[in-house]
Amino acid sequence: MARLKKACDPNAPTRPRSSFNLYMRHRISQSEALSSKPFGERNRLIGLEWAALPPEQKQIFNEQASREREKYKADFEAYKQTQAFKDWQAKQEGLKGSLSPKSSKRGPKGKRTHEPEIDMASSPKTPRIPIFSEEFLAYNRQREMALRNLRKQATQLEEETALLSKHVENLTNASAKLELQIKSTEAQLAAEEALTQRFRKELTATFAELPVPTNGDVPRSPSSAKGFERITISSAESYMARLCELVCSGQHEDLKSKAVELLKSAVRTKSLTLCTV
């Protein structure tokens, strides 16, 4: 028989639950369809829900778990002042005392009689409990109660471990997908940037010999001569915006004709491949 371990007090306050365990109990009680599912499937679904739950909704269960912890501390401190706790402590001390070795009793005519004993270990210093005595029966009852409590706690921990393992798996998968999306987006952005740069170069080559008038005498960009602007790779956007503005105004037909002629020539010679006329 193993050494005597500390027994659980059945009158002590109930231990607090974790925020995740509170959410799991809430969902099972809330959804009959969810509670009727097999253990693994139910935990998988609840795990997905918890992983996707917004922080502000998780905070509700975090606060509830925090309140339970504070209440447990206060209840346990109050319980330590009760007679039930003192009786329990006294009972434990009594059991410890009953485990000390006892001398054999003398029977009639000076003969020694011995009660049947259970040897808890091979060492002579190990305490012994007399078989079928009150102490022996009380010890067995306490061990059975402690075992039931441990099994209950083990079941709860197994459920939480299964759900947390599922959370870790879901987060790992989500992280891998996010990394793939980031790499794909970076590749797409690089391709778009290369295409934009190519288009700027083609437009610069097409309209290199066509300066456009600016507004007033102030140059629109560093590439502008006084009153005119020539296209460069860095100023392609502003140049094309100004050219479009002048062509659409209907007051620069010569400029429009030259621009159309240059576009057609560039498309025909394939020096401008990213647009058509």
C-alpha positions as a Markdown table, in Angstrom:
| # | Residue | x | y | z |
|---|---|---|---|---|
| 1 | Met | 0.0 | 0.0 | 0.0 |
| 2 | Ala | 1.3 | 3.5 | -0.9 |
| 3 | Arg | 2.1 | 6.2 | 1.5 |
| 4 | Leu | -0.7 | 8.3 | 2.8 |
| 5 | Lys | -1.3 | 11.4 | 0.7 |
| 6 | Lys | -3.1 | 14.7 | 1.4 |
| 7 | Ala | -6.8 | 14.2 | 1.0 |
| 8 | Cys | -9.1 | 16.6 | -0.7 |
| 9 | Asp | -11.6 | 18.6 | 1.5 |
| 10 | Pro | -15.1 | 18.0 | 0.1 |
| 11 | Asn | -16.4 | 21.1 | 1.9 |
| 12 | Ala | -13.9 | 23.4 | 0.4 |
| 13 | Pro | -15.0 | 26.0 | -2.2 |
| 14 | Thr | -15.1 | 24.9 | -5.9 |
| 15 | Arg | -12.0 | 25.7 | -7.8 |
| 16 | Pro | -12.3 | 28.5 | -10.5 |
| 17 | Arg | -12.6 | 27.7 | -14.2 |
| 18 | Ser | -10.5 | 29.0 | -17.0 |
| 19 | Ser | -11.9 | 31.5 | -19.5 |
| 20 | Phe | -11.7 | 28.9 | -22.3 |
| 21 | Asn | -13.5 | 26.3 | -20.1 |
| 22 | Leu | -16.3 | 28.9 | -19.4 |
| 23 | Tyr | -16.8 | 29.5 | -23.1 |
| 24 | Met | -16.9 | 25.8 | -23.8 |
| 25 | Arg | -19.6 | 25.3 | -21.1 |
| 26 | His | -21.5 | 28.3 | -22.4 |
| 27 | Arg | -21.6 | 27.0 | -26.0 |
| 28 | Ile | -22.6 | 23.5 | -25.0 |
| 29 | Ser | -25.5 | 24.7 | -22.9 |
| 30 | Gln | -26.5 | 27.2 | -25.5 |
| 31 | Ser | -26.6 | 24.9 | -28.5 |
| 32 | Glu | -28.4 | 21.5 | -28.4 |
| 33 | Ala | -27.0 | 20.6 | -31.8 |
| 34 | Leu | -23.5 | 21.3 | -30.6 |
| 35 | Ser | -23.9 | 19.3 | -27.4 |
| 36 | Ser | -25.2 | 16.3 | -29.2 |
| 37 | Lys | -22.2 | 16.0 | -31.5 |
| 38 | Pro | -19.4 | 13.5 | -30.7 |
| 39 | Phe | -16.7 | 14.6 | -28.3 |
| 40 | Gly | -14.0 | 15.2 | -31.0 |
| 41 | Glu | -16.2 | 16.9 | -33.5 |
| 42 | Arg | -17.8 | 19.2 | -30.8 |
| 43 | Asn | -14.4 | 20.2 | -29.4 |
| 44 | Arg | -13.1 | 20.9 | -32.9 |
| 45 | Leu | -16.0 | 23.2 | -33.7 |
| 46 | Ile | -15.8 | 25.0 | -30.4 |
| 47 | Gly | -12.0 | 25.4 | -30.9 |
| 48 | Leu | -12.6 | 27.1 | -34.3 |
| 49 | Glu | -15.2 | 29.4 | -32.7 |
| 50 | Trp | -12.9 | 30.4 | -29.9 |
| 51 | Ala | -10.0 | 31.0 | -32.3 |
| 52 | Ala | -12.1 | 33.3 | -34.4 |
| 53 | Leu | -13.8 | 35.1 | -31.5 |
| 54 | Pro | -13.0 | 38.8 | -31.4 |
| 55 | Pro | -10.9 | 40.0 | -28.5 |
| 56 | Glu | -13.8 | 42.1 | -27.1 |
| 57 | Gln | -16.0 | 39.0 | -26.9 |
| 58 | Lys | -13.2 | 36.9 | -25.4 |
| 59 | Gln | -12.7 | 39.6 | -22.8 |
| 60 | Ile | -16.2 | 38.8 | -21.4 |
| 61 | Phe | -15.1 | 35.2 | -20.5 |
| 62 | Asn | -11.6 | 36.5 | -19.3 |
| 63 | Glu | -13.4 | 38.8 | -16.9 |
| 64 | Gln | -15.7 | 36.1 | -15.7 |
| 65 | Ala | -12.8 | 33.8 | -15.1 |
| 66 | Ser | -11.0 | 36.5 | -13.2 |
| 67 | Arg | -14.1 | 37.1 | -11.0 |
| 68 | Glu | -14.2 | 33.4 | -10.2 |
| 69 | Arg | -10.5 | 33.4 | -9.2 |
| 70 | Glu | -11.1 | 36.3 | -6.9 |
| 71 | Lys | -14.2 | 34.8 | -5.4 |
| 72 | Tyr | -12.4 | 31.5 | -4.8 |
| 73 | Lys | -9.6 | 33.3 | -3.0 |
| 74 | Ala | -12.2 | 35.1 | -0.8 |
| 75 | Asp | -14.3 | 32.1 | -0.2 |
| 76 | Phe | -11.3 | 29.9 | 0.7 |
| 77 | Glu | -10.1 | 32.6 | 3.2 |
| 78 | Ala | -13.6 | 32.7 | 4.7 |
| 79 | Tyr | -13.8 | 28.9 | 4.8 |
| 80 | Lys | -10.5 | 28.7 | 6.7 |
| 81 | Gln | -12.3 | 30.5 | 9.5 |
| 82 | Thr | -15.2 | 28.0 | 9.7 |
| 83 | Gln | -15.7 | 25.1 | 12.1 |
| 84 | Ala | -15.9 | 22.7 | 9.2 |
| 85 | Phe | -12.4 | 23.6 | 8.1 |
| 86 | Lys | -11.1 | 23.3 | 11.7 |
| 87 | Asp | -12.9 | 19.9 | 12.0 |
| 88 | Trp | -11.3 | 18.8 | 8.7 |
| 89 | Gln | -7.9 | 19.8 | 9.9 |
| 90 | Ala | -8.4 | 18.1 | 13.2 |
| 91 | Lys | -9.5 | 14.9 | 11.4 |
| 92 | Gln | -6.4 | 15.0 | 9.2 |
| 93 | Glu | -4.2 | 15.4 | 12.3 |
| 94 | Gly | -6.1 | 12.5 | 13.9 |
| 95 | Leu | -5.5 | 10.3 | 10.9 |
| 96 | Lys | -1.8 | 11.1 | 11.0 |
| 97 | Gly | -1.6 | 10.2 | 14.6 |
| 98 | Ser | -3.5 | 6.9 | 14.0 |
| 99 | Leu | -0.8 | 5.9 | 11.5 |
| 100 | Ser | 1.9 | 5.8 | 14.1 |
| 101 | Pro | 3.1 | 2.3 | 15.3 |
| 102 | Lys | 1.1 | 0.8 | 18.2 |
| 103 | Ser | 2.3 | -1.6 | 20.7 |
| 104 | Ser | 0.6 | -5.0 | 20.8 |
| 105 | Lys | -2.1 | -5.6 | 23.4 |
| 106 | Arg | -1.9 | -8.2 | 26.2 |
| 107 | Gly | -4.6 | -10.9 | 26.2 |
| 108 | Pro | -5.7 | -13.2 | 29.1 |
| 109 | Lys | -3.0 | -14.7 | 31.2 |
| 110 | Gly | -0.4 | -12.2 | 30.0 |
| 111 | Lys | -0.4 | -13.5 | 26.4 |
| 112 | Arg | 0.1 | -11.0 | 23.7 |
| 113 | Thr | -2.6 | -10.6 | 21.0 |
| 114 | His | -2.0 | -8.8 | 17.7 |
| 115 | Glu | -4.6 | -7.1 | 15.4 |
| 116 | Pro | -4.2 | -7.9 | 11.7 |
| 117 | Glu | -2.1 | -5.2 | 10.1 |
| 118 | Ile | -1.4 | -4.0 | 6.5 |
| 119 | Asp | 2.3 | -3.3 | 5.8 |
| 120 | Met | 2.4 | 0.0 | 3.8 |
| 121 | Ala | 6.0 | -0.6 | 2.9 |
| 122 | Ser | 8.9 | -2.9 | 3.6 |
| 123 | Ser | 10.7 | -0.3 | 5.7 |
| 124 | Pro | 10.1 | -0.8 | 9.5 |
| 125 | Lys | 9.7 | 3.0 | 9.8 |
| 126 | Thr | 6.7 | 3.1 | 7.5 |
| 127 | Pro | 3.3 | 3.7 | 9.4 |
| 128 | Arg | 0.9 | 0.8 | 9.5 |
| 129 | Ile | -2.9 | 0.9 | 9.5 |
| 130 | Pro | -4.8 | -2.0 | 11.3 |
| 131 | Ile | -7.1 | -3.8 | 8.9 |
| 132 | Phe | -10.9 | -3.2 | 9.2 |
| 133 | Ser | -10.3 | -0.6 | 11.9 |
| 134 | Glu | -12.2 | 2.8 | 11.8 |
| 135 | Glu | -9.0 | 4.5 | 10.7 |
| 136 | Phe | -8.6 | 2.0 | 7.9 |
| 137 | Leu | -12.1 | 2.5 | 6.6 |
| 138 | Ala | -11.9 | 6.3 | 6.9 |
| 139 | Tyr | -8.7 | 6.3 | 5.0 |
| 140 | Asn | -10.2 | 4.2 | 2.2 |
| 141 | Arg | -13.2 | 6.5 | 1.9 |
| 142 | Gln | -10.9 | 9.5 | 1.7 |
| 143 | Arg | -8.7 | 7.9 | -0.9 |
| 144 | Glu | -11.8 | 7.0 | -3.0 |
| 145 | Met | -13.1 | 10.6 | -2.8 |
| 146 | Ala | -9.7 | 12.0 | -3.7 |
| 147 | Leu | -9.5 | 9.6 | -6.6 |
| 148 | Arg | -12.9 | 10.7 | -7.9 |
| 149 | Asn | -11.8 | 14.4 | -7.7 |
| 150 | Leu | -8.6 | 13.7 | -9.5 |
| 151 | Arg | -10.4 | 11.8 | -12.3 |
| 152 | Lys | -12.8 | 14.7 | -12.7 |
| 153 | Gln | -9.9 | 17.2 | -12.9 |
| 154 | Ala | -8.0 | 14.9 | -15.3 |
| 155 | Thr | -11.1 | 14.8 | -17.6 |
| 156 | Gln | -11.4 | 18.6 | -17.6 |
| 157 | Leu | -7.7 | 19.0 | -18.3 |
| 158 | Glu | -7.9 | 16.5 | -21.2 |
| 159 | Glu | -10.8 | 18.4 | -22.7 |
| 160 | Glu | -8.9 | 21.7 | -22.4 |
| 161 | Thr | -5.7 | 20.1 | -23.8 |
| 162 | Ala | -7.5 | 18.7 | -26.8 |
| 163 | Leu | -9.1 | 22.1 | -27.5 |
| 164 | Leu | -5.9 | 24.0 | -27.0 |
| 165 | Ser | -4.1 | 21.6 | -29.3 |
| 166 | Lys | -6.7 | 22.3 | -32.0 |
| 167 | His | -6.2 | 26.0 | -31.5 |
| 168 | Val | -2.4 | 25.6 | -32.0 |
| 169 | Glu | -3.1 | 23.6 | -35.2 |
| 170 | Asn | -5.5 | 26.2 | -36.5 |
| 171 | Leu | -3.2 | 29.1 | -35.7 |
| 172 | Thr | -0.3 | 27.2 | -37.4 |
| 173 | Asn | -2.3 | 26.6 | -40.5 |
| 174 | Ala | -3.5 | 30.2 | -40.6 |
| 175 | Ser | 0.0 | 31.5 | -40.2 |
| 176 | Ala | 1.2 | 29.3 | -43.1 |
| 177 | Lys | -1.6 | 30.5 | -45.3 |
| 178 | Leu | -0.9 | 34.2 | -44.4 |
| 179 | Glu | 2.8 | 33.8 | -45.3 |
| 180 | Leu | 1.8 | 32.3 | -48.7 |
| 181 | Gln | -0.6 | 35.2 | -49.3 |
| 182 | Ile | 2.1 | 37.8 | -48.3 |
| 183 | Lys | 4.6 | 36.2 | -50.7 |
| 184 | Ser | 2.0 | 36.1 | -53.5 |
| 185 | Thr | 1.1 | 39.7 | -52.9 |
| 186 | Glu | 4.7 | 40.8 | -52.9 |
| 187 | Ala | 5.3 | 39.0 | -56.2 |
| 188 | Gln | 2.2 | 40.6 | -57.7 |
| 189 | Leu | 3.3 | 44.0 | -56.6 |
| 190 | Ala | 6.8 | 43.5 | -58.0 |
| 191 | Ala | 5.3 | 42.5 | -61.3 |
| 192 | Glu | 3.0 | 45.5 | -61.4 |
| 193 | Glu | 5.8 | 47.8 | -60.6 |
| 194 | Ala | 7.9 | 46.3 | -63.4 |
| 195 | Leu | 5.0 | 46.7 | -65.8 |
| 196 | Thr | 4.5 | 50.3 | -64.7 |
| 197 | Gln | 8.2 | 51.2 | -65.2 |
| 198 | Arg | 8.2 | 49.6 | -68.6 |
| 199 | Phe | 5.1 | 51.6 | -69.6 |
| 200 | Arg | 6.8 | 54.8 | -68.5 |
| 201 | Lys | 9.9 | 54.0 | -70.6 |
| 202 | Glu | 7.7 | 53.3 | -73.7 |
| 203 | Leu | 5.8 | 56.6 | -73.3 |
| 204 | Thr | 9.0 | 58.5 | -72.8 |
| 205 | Ala | 10.4 | 57.1 | -76.0 |
| 206 | Thr | 7.2 | 57.8 | -77.9 |
| 207 | Phe | 6.7 | 61.4 | -76.8 |
| 208 | Ala | 10.4 | 62.5 | -76.4 |
| 209 | Glu | 10.1 | 64.9 | -79.3 |
| 210 | Leu | 6.8 | 66.5 | -78.3 |
| 211 | Pro | 7.0 | 69.2 | -75.7 |
| 212 | Val | 3.8 | 70.5 | -74.2 |
| 213 | Pro | 3.1 | 74.0 | -73.1 |
| 214 | Thr | 2.8 | 74.6 | -69.3 |
| 215 | Asn | 0.4 | 76.9 | -67.4 |
| 216 | Gly | 2.2 | 80.3 | -67.4 |
| 217 | Asp | 5.9 | 80.7 | -67.3 |
| 218 | Val | 6.5 | 78.5 | -64.3 |
| 219 | Pro | 7.8 | 75.1 | -65.3 |
| 220 | Arg | 5.7 | 72.2 | -64.1 |
| 221 | Ser | 8.7 | 70.0 | -63.3 |
| 222 | Pro | 12.5 | 70.1 | -63.3 |
| 223 | Ser | 12.4 | 68.7 | -66.8 |
| 224 | Ser | 10.5 | 71.8 | -68.1 |
| 225 | Ala | 12.0 | 74.5 | -70.2 |
| 226 | Lys | 10.5 | 77.9 | -69.8 |
| 227 | Gly | 6.9 | 77.6 | -70.9 |
| 228 | Phe | 7.2 | 74.0 | -72.1 |
| 229 | Glu | 7.6 | 70.5 | -70.6 |
| 230 | Arg | 9.3 | 67.5 | -72.0 |
| 231 | Ile | 8.5 | 64.0 | -70.9 |
| 232 | Thr | 10.9 | 62.0 | -68.7 |
| 233 | Ile | 10.6 | 58.6 | -67.0 |
| 234 | Ser | 10.1 | 60.3 | -63.6 |
| 235 | Ser | 7.6 | 62.9 | -64.9 |
| 236 | Ala | 5.6 | 60.6 | -67.3 |
| 237 | Glu | 2.4 | 60.8 | -65.2 |
| 238 | Ser | 2.4 | 64.7 | -65.0 |
| 239 | Tyr | 3.3 | 65.0 | -68.7 |
| 240 | Met | 0.5 | 62.7 | -69.8 |
| 241 | Ala | -2.0 | 64.4 | -67.6 |
| 242 | Arg | -1.1 | 67.8 | -69.1 |
| 243 | Leu | -1.1 | 66.4 | -72.7 |
| 244 | Cys | -4.6 | 64.9 | -72.1 |
| 245 | Glu | -5.8 | 68.2 | -70.6 |
| 246 | Leu | -4.6 | 70.2 | -73.7 |
| 247 | Val | -5.9 | 67.7 | -76.2 |
| 248 | Cys | -9.4 | 67.5 | -74.6 |
| 249 | Ser | -9.6 | 71.3 | -74.4 |
| 250 | Gly | -10.2 | 71.5 | -78.2 |
| 251 | Gln | -7.8 | 74.4 | -78.5 |
| 252 | His | -4.6 | 72.5 | -79.5 |
| 253 | Glu | -5.5 | 70.6 | -82.7 |
| 254 | Asp | -1.9 | 70.7 | -84.0 |
| 255 | Leu | -0.7 | 69.1 | -80.7 |
| 256 | Lys | -3.4 | 66.5 | -80.9 |
| 257 | Ser | -2.5 | 65.6 | -84.5 |
| 258 | Lys | 1.2 | 65.2 | -83.6 |
| 259 | Ala | 0.3 | 63.1 | -80.5 |
| 260 | Val | -1.9 | 60.8 | -82.5 |
| 261 | Glu | 0.7 | 60.4 | -85.2 |
| 262 | Leu | 3.4 | 59.6 | -82.7 |
| 263 | Leu | 1.1 | 57.0 | -81.0 |
| 264 | Lys | 0.3 | 55.3 | -84.3 |
| 265 | Ser | 3.9 | 55.2 | -85.3 |
| 266 | Ala | 5.0 | 53.7 | -82.0 |
| 267 | Val | 2.3 | 51.1 | -82.1 |
| 268 | Arg | 3.1 | 50.2 | -85.7 |
| 269 | Thr | 6.8 | 49.9 | -84.9 |
| 270 | Lys | 6.0 | 48.0 | -81.7 |
| 271 | Ser | 8.0 | 50.5 | -79.6 |
| 272 | Leu | 4.8 | 51.0 | -77.6 |
| 273 | Thr | 3.3 | 47.6 | -76.8 |
| 274 | Leu | 1.2 | 48.2 | -73.7 |
| 275 | Cys | -1.6 | 50.2 | -75.4 |
| 276 | Thr | -3.4 | 50.6 | -78.7 |
| 277 | Val | -4.8 | 53.4 | -80.8 |
